[in-house]
């Protein structure tokens, strides 16, 4: 019988020890995603939207709780990328679980992008978010990665699994391919990097459309 665990039980160290994961520090693993983001053009509407959202974040980021950060900043950013397509959908606060090796991993990611209309079926992207820089509730990188491991098990074709975790103003992008994972050094949403964040999310949408088309 599989040992039952929660995403919040894991650290990056324990994920590496138990599942043989290996962190790749050279971001060449992320090159295709990063290059795709660089080629994305923002519309005037998207640029102005991000400027306005950034002004709201600047005024409130130190005061907001996690729900407010999600509702008033993260949510609008994801909404205007528009991950609601015929191929996949963006879901929030949906339970996710799966057996990886001798363990059952389960939890509720803050968001997943998955096939399915009424409920997530096959996840391709997992997100975890926290408000504070020093979050007492656990390791957001590990929680995102644990959810990504479950997503990897649920996919019948060995393509990369994508992820992200957000701590206050900082956004970190992750990729899991086989046993190797990599994460960016962090994008500061209070700086010009916010535009890079939005471009990477738009590039992710195009990548996921390609994956789901191949999976069909």
N, C-alpha and C positions, 0 to 999 in steps of 0.2 A: 504494500500500500504506500502511495506517495506521501511524503511528509508535507503537511499543509503549512504554508507560510504566506505572509502578506508582503506586498512590494516594500512596505515601510520597514520590514525586518532586515532588509539587505543593505549592505554597503558595497562600494565598488570592489573593495578588497575581498569580501566574501563571495561576490559574484565571480571574481577571477579565480579564487581558490576552488570553488565548488564546480563551476561550469567550464573552467579552462579558458576563460576569456582573456584577451590580451589587448591592452591599450596601445594604440599606435599614436605616437606623439607628433610625427611628421604629418602635416595636414594634406599631404598628397592624396591620401585616401579620400579626402573630401573634394578633390580638385574638380571633378565633373560638376558637382553641385555648385561650388563657388564660382566656377567659370560661367555656368549657366546664369547665375545671379548677376554677374557682371554685364551680361549681354541684355538684360531686361531693361526696357525703357519705361519710365513712369509717365503717366499722363499728367496734365496740369491739374486735373481734379485730384488725383492721388497725391501729388506733391502738396497741394494746399491742405488736403485732409490730414496728412501726416504732420504738417507744421502746426495745425490747430490741436491735434491730439498731443503733440509733444509739449505744447504750452500748458495744457491741462495736467499732463504728467509732472512737469516741473513744479507746478504749484502744489500738487497733492501727494506726490509719491511717498513722502516721509510721514504723511498722516493717514493714508488709506490703509484699511485692512486688506486681507487677501481677496475677499469678495468684491470690494470696491475696485481694486486694481484690475481684477478680471473684467468686471462689468463696464467700467468706464475707459479702459485703455486696451487691454489685450483683446477683449471681445470685438470692439470696433475694428482693430487691425485685421483680425482673422476674417471678420465678416466681409470686409471690402476686398480681400483676396478672393473670396467666394469659392470655398471648397465644396459647395453644394452642386454636384454635377450628376450627369446620368451614370457615371462610372463609380462614384464614391460620394460619401457625405461626411460632414464634420459633426461629431457627437460630443456631448459634454456630460461628465459625471455618469458614465455607463460602466457597469461592472465588467471586468475582464479577468479571465482566469485560464490557466492551461498547465499541463504537466510537462516539465522540462527535466529530463533525467529522472532522478529519484524524488523530485520535489514538485508539489503543486504550488504555483505562484498565483496570487490573486490580489485584486485591489480595484480601486476606482480612479483611473487617470483623470486629470482635469479635462482632457480632450483627447479624442482619437479621430483619425481619418481612416475610414474603413468602407468596404463595400456594404451595401444594404441601404434601405430607405427608412424603414421603421426602427431598425435596431442594427448595431454594427455586426458584421459577419466576419470579414477577413480584414484585420487592421494592417495598415502600412506605415502609420505615423502615430507616435504617442507623445503627449505633452504633460509636464508636471510644472506647477508654479508655486512659488512662495513669495511672501511680501518682504520679509526681512533678509538682510545680508547674512546674519547669523541665525539661521532658522533652527529652533530647538526640536522640531518634530522629526528630524531625520535628514537623510542625504538625498536631495532632489535629483542629483545626477544618477544615483543608484536606483532610485525609484523609477525614473524614466527608463533606464536601461533594463530593469527587471521586466517592465511592461513590454519593452521591445523584444526581449527574449521570448515572451509568450507569443507576441505577434509573429516572430520568426517561425515558431513551431506551427502556427496556424496557416502559414503560407506553403502551398504545395510546390512552389518554384523558388529556387535559391537566389532571389534578388536581395539587395540591401534593404534593411529596415531603417526608417528615418525617425528622428526624435528631437525633442527640444525641452529644455527646462529654463525657467525664468525666475530670477531672484531679484525682486525690486525692479530696478532700471536695466539690469543686465540680462541679455538673452544669449543662451548657449545652444548651438546646434550639434546634434549627434548623428552618427551613422554606425550601424552594426552590420557587418558583412562576415558571415561565417562565425568564427570565434574572435574576430578582430573588431575593435570599436575605436572610434575617434571622436573628439569633440573640439569645437572651436574655442578660442581663448576668451570669447565673450564680446558681444556687441552692446554698446551703451546707447539705450534708446533716448537719452537726453542729448546726444550729439548727432552729428551728421550720419552716424552709423545707423540711425533709424531708417534711412532710405535704403541702406544695404539689407537691413532686416526684411523690409517689405519686398525687395527684389528677390531675396533668397526664398521667401514664402511663395512668390509667384513662380519662381523656377521650380520649386517643389511641386506645385500644382501640375506643371507641364510634365515633370518626371513621373508623377503618379498616374497621369493620363496614359503615358506610354506603357507603364507597367500593367495597368488594368486592361489596356487594349491587348497586350500580349497574353495576359492571363485568360482572356475571354475565349 
